Each structure stands twice: as structure tokens, then as C-alpha cells.
């Protein structure tokens, strides 16, 4: 070590090279730790996504040789009203999967947080229960509720509204909202738990000070509670919007995209194009477009979340 130090003092260039070598090892160390995770992520997500993007440039039915068509699949998707309509249906489902659960979750969480209900952990468990039930089970249960002799129609007849009874999932007008309400039921519990966690971190002194100033429940909510849970709102919006856009299992189990194409969504179109019609190129085109859409929305919501965190 002494000999090395004397050599470095005699030759400054040697000292600089040793310093650069140590700095290089220091900079590389974090990447070496995350390299295994990046390899797994790349092998099981990025590589399949890249291959899907490649297949979207081909016309392929899994039997005959693939034929390169460039962006023709994307042009065909844009010009197909049924495929574009599936994206429109996803926009409607965002209202039921994201907007309504967030509004309901805010109200329920604010009430539970303000009232300090006994057995709050039990209420949290019950509200969160739809998240731990398999979506196939949820779909089967709600299919029974919506059937012509199901619970919903029985209730309508009981309260004297038999004319409103119908086959809800077989009605062109009400099938999509009926499926959307299933999503509302599923996602409201998740949103409520997220918001309750955020509200639980708000100091009680703030509410006591607001009440001393004469603020009511509504004023407290908008002045204290709502600003305090902006981060949780962004997380809830991200999760629920993504759930709405990639929804497949509930659609498949309840309507299979029907009646007609009134409840088709992009995820179901990917399945139908690939396994029903044998058009793998078009299926991957829809899948890639959906992935880009989800990524763009997620990026926007994360930017909003970062801005909310910076302002708080």
C-alpha cells in the first residue's frame, strides 16, 4: 500500500486512473444489484411485448406462413367501427370502474373516518371482500342477480315496478351499464381502504381547530380531508382506470361481448381475434394499442401524483 501511494504521488495520471476505476465500480454497484430483476422483467415482459409489436406488423392465422403487412393492421383497426367501438366501451367502463368508485369511496371513507365507527376493522374487511373473491365467482354471482328470474327483477316486482324487469345482460341498452356496475361494486372497496389509510394519517388537531372556527362536516372535508388524500386518490385512479381498460374476465363470463357487440372491450377483442377468428396479427395490434393507451394514462396519472406530492 505504501509503495502504491508513493507511485501515485510520483505519477498523478496513475492516481486519476485509480480514482476513476473506484468511481466506476461505485456507479456500477447499484445496477449489479438490480440486474437479476431487470433480466426477469425483460425476459417475461419486455421481450413478449416486443414480439407482440413485431407480430402486429404481420398477417398471420397461426397456420399459413406469416405475411408482412406493415401498418395495415393498425389502419384496419382504425377503420373498423366494431374495434373502435370496443375502445369506446372501455371509456364508458372507466366511469363505472374509476369515477363512481372514487366518488363513493370518498364519501364512505370520510363517514367512517369522521364517525370513528366501532368495529372499523370489520367494516374494512367487508368492504374489501370483493377484491379477494375470484372475478369468475363474482361474474357468476352477478349473472344470477341479473337473470330474468334473479334477485334484481324479483326486487323490482316486489316494489311494484314489474315493467322495469328485463334480461339485463341481454339488453342492448343496459348490458354495458350492468357490467359496469359489477366493476363499481368490486372497486369501491379498494378505493375506500386506500382513502381510509390516507385519512388516518391526518392529525386530529386539524379537525378540532376547524371545528373551533365553526367549520361543519362539509367544510372540513373540502378544506382538510380532500387535500390530504390527493396521493391516495391518484393511486386509486391509476388502479381503477387500468382495471377498466384491461377488463376481460367479467365480460367473458357474463356477456361474451354481446348482445351483438354492445359490451365488447379491447381485451375481449384480443381474445376473439386470436382464438375466435384466427387473426393473430390483428389481435396483437389491438393488444399493443391497448398497452400504449394504458401506459400513457398511467404516465399522466403518475405525473399528477408527483405534482400532488410536491405541493403537499
Secondary structure by P-SEA (a helix, b strand, c coil): caaaaaaaaacaaaaaaaaaaaaaaaaaaaaaaaaaaaaaaaaccaaaaaaaaaaaacccccccccccccaaaaaaaaacaaaaaaaaaaaaaaaaacaaaaaaaaaaaaaaaaacccaaaaaaaaaaccccccaaaaaaaaaaaaccccaaaaaaaaacccccccccccccccaaaaaaaaaaaaaaaaaaaaaaaaaaaccaaaaaaaaaacccaaaaaaacccccaaaaaaaaaaaaaaaaaaccaaaaaccccccccccccaaaaaaaaacccccaaaaaaaaaaaaaaaaaaaaaaaaaaaaaaaac
